Amino acid sequence: MPDVIYGIHAVIEALKSRGRAFEYVGVARERNDQKVQRIVDDCRSSGVPVRFISREDLDRIARTPAHQGIVAVTSQKQYLDLEDILARRRSDYAFVVVLDGVEDPHNLGAILRSADGAGADGVIIPERRAVGLTGTVAKASAGASEHLPVARVTNISRSLEEMKKENIWVVGLDERGTQSYDSLDYNMHCALVLGSEGKGLHDLARRHCDFLVSIPMAGKVASLNVSVAAAIVMYEVARQRRAPQPKKSTGTEHTR
C-alpha cells in the first residue's frame, strides 16, 4: 500500500534521503515560488514524475489541508531492526531513544526532529498502541523522520533487556524519579526511555531502568509534554558529550 507524505520540508528530505520509491509528487497548480520550483527540479533530476493538481485534490490525497501545496505518493518508510540501530553509533557512546507508547503523531514527529538534532543513533517504538511513521509524523518532524533510523519492536521490555546485554544503561524519564535529569553523567552507552502521553512509563519498562530521572518543575503543573521533556533531556545528553571530559581515575566507571 502506498504511503503519502506532505509538506515542503518532509518531501524535500524524503527526496534527499533516497529511502523511498516515489510514485509521483503532486504540486498545487497555483504554486510557482522558488521552494516549489526546487522540489520540481529535484524530482526531474531524480526521474520522479511531477503532477500539477488542484488544491482540492491535494486535500483529498493528503487527508488534510495542511500540505503546503506539496504531496508525495511513495513506498512506505522502512523500519530497521534494533540490531541495525545499535550498529549505527554516531559517536563514542551509543544513544538510543525508546518511546514506550507515544500515540500523538505530532509528539512523535517533534521527538524525531529533536533526536536527530541531538545526535541520537535512532528511535525505538512499539508495534502496538503507538503511532507509526505516518505522513503527519513526517511533516511534524520537518523531514527528520526520513533520515533518523527508527525500529518498530514487538516488546519494549525485551528490547531494553537486549540493550542492557550490550552494556547500554537504561535511563527512564519519569516524574516520580528522585534524581534530576541533569545530575546524571551521560558519558556512557545509554538508552533514554519515555512513556506515553498522560500515563508515563509502564511499570514493566520502569523496572528495567538503571536510573530514573525527572525534570524539576517550578510551577503548579507536575509534568511537561512528552516531546518537550524529551528534547530537554536529549540536549542535556548532547551538551555533556560535547563538553571536555576529565580523565577518569580507573576504567571501571559505567561498566556492568
N, C-alpha and C positions, 0 to 999 in steps of 0.2 A: 504494500500500500504506500503511495507516495506521501511525502511529508510536505508541509507548507511552512515556510518561514517568511517573515515580513519585516519591513523597516529598513531604512538605508544602511545603518551600521551592521545589522545582522546579515543582510545579503552581501555587503562588501566583504565581511570577514569570512563568510561561507565560500565565496569565490576565491578568496586569498588562501584559505586553508587547504583547498582541493580535497576535502574529506568527504564530499558528496558527489553523486552523479546528478546533473541538472536536466530536468525535462524542458523547462523554459523559465525565463524571468519575465514577469508581467510588469509593464510600466504604464502609469496613468497617462492618457493621451495629452493632457494639458500640462504635464511637467516637462520642461525643457531647460532646466537650470543646470549648472555646472556639475553638481553632485550626481544627478541622474545621468548626465552625459558620460561621466566617468564610469558608472556601472555599465552603461550600454557599450562603451568602448572595451571594458574588461570582458564582457560577455562575448563580443565579436572576436576578440583576440584569443579567447579560450574555446571558441566554437559552440558557445551556449546560445540557443535560439532566444530572441527577444520578441515579445508580443506587446503591442501598444493597445491597451484595454481601457474601457470606461471605468470611472471610479466606482460605479455601482457594481460592476463585475468584480473588481478588486475586493470590494467589501464582502461580496459573497464568497470568493475564494479564500480570503483570509479569515472570514467569520468575525471580522471586526473592522471598524472604520479607522483604526489606529495604525494603518500600514504605511503612512507617509508616501503613498503613491508607488510603492515597490513591493512586489510579491514574487517569491521564487517557489516553484514546484520541484521538489528534489527527492532523492532517495532518503531514507531515514538515517539520522545520525547513528553511527555505530558506537555501542558501548564497548569498553575494554574489560578485561578480567582484572581482578585485584593484583594478580602477579605482574601484569603489564605495568600497572601504575607503580608498584614497588620497584620495578626495574628502571623507571624513568626519573631517577633522582636528579633534581635541578641544582642541588648544592651539596655541601659536605654532609649535611644531615637530611634525612628523609622528613617530609612534612606532608601529611595526608589529612584531608578534611572529611569527616564522616558525619552524614546527616541522618539522624535517627527519626525519619518520618516527616520531613518538611512537605507540606501539602500545597502551599500557595506558590504558583508559578513565578510571581513577581519576587517573592523571597528567594526562591532557588536561583533565579536569574541574577539577582543582586549579589548573592553569595558567590556564585561562579565568577562574576566580574571582580569581586574583591579577592577571591582566592587566586585568580590569575595574576592580579596586580601585586599580591603579597608573595608570590613565588611558590605557591603550593604545587606539589607534584601531581595532584589530582584529587578528585572528589568521589566518595563512595555514597551511593544512595540505595535504598531497599527497593525490591521489585513491587512490594505490596504496600498499600496505604501511604503512598507518597507520590508526588508529581514526578514525571519523567521529563525528558528533553523535548518539550513542545515548542511550537512557534512563539508562543508568548514568552517562554523562558529565554529563547534565543534573542528576542527583542529586548527583554529586560536586562539581559547580560551585556547588551551592546556588542554582541558578536563574540564575547569571550567563550561562550559555550562551544564555538566552532574550533577552538584551539586547546582548551583545557581538557585533559583526559578525564572521563567520567566512567566509573564502573557501577553496574547495577547488580546487586547481590541478593541471594535468596534469604540470607540470615545475617543481620548486622553483628550479632554477638559472636557468631562463628568467625566472621571476618576480623573482629577485634582479637580473638584468640590467635588467629593465624598471624596477625601483625605482631603480637607480643612474642610469638615464637621467633620472629625475625629481629628481636631486640628493639622493637618500637614501643615506646612508652605511650600509654593512652591517657590523655588529658580530657576530662569531661567538664564542659561549661554548664554549671547548674547554680541556680540562685541560692541553693542550700549549701553550696561549697563554702568551707571555712577559710580557704586560702585565696587571697586576692590574685587575680589573673596575672598581674604584673610583678608578683613576688617570685614566680617560678622561673627557673633557668631553662629556656627552651633550646639551648645549645645541646641538643640530643636528638636522636631519631624519635619523632613524636607524631601521634595522630590526635587531632582535635575533634572531639565528638560533641555535636549539638543536637538538642532534642527538637521535637515538633512545636508548632505554634500552640501556645496555651498549656499543653501538658508537660513540656520539657522532656528530659531524658526518661526513657523507660527504665524500670527498676533493674531489669536484666543487663541493659547496657551500662547502667551506673555501677553495677557490681564488677564489671570488667575494667573499670577505670583505675589507673595507678594514682592519679591525682584528680581531685575535684576542686575546681576554681570557680570564682564568681566575680562579677563586676560590681564594685561598691556603688550603691545608689544613694544620692544625697537628697532626693525628693520623696514624694509620697508614693510614687508608683514603684512596685517591687522589682520590675524587670524591664528589659528593652526588647524591641522587636528582634527576632532571631537573626535577621540579616544584618542589622546594626551591631548587635552583640558579636556576631561572627567577625565582622570587619575590624572591630576594636581589638579582639584577641589575635586575629591573623596578622595585623600590622604590628602588634607588640612582638610577635614571633619574628617578623621581618626586621624590626628595629634592633632587637637583641642580636640577631645574627649578622647584622651589618656592623655592629659596634666592635672595636678591637677587644679580643678576649685575652685575659691574663693567663699565663701558663699555669696549668693545674699541677699540683704537687705530686699526684700519682695518676696512674691510668685507670683507676677503678671507678671514677665518677660515672654515673648514669650507665652502669652495666648491670646486668641481672646476675 
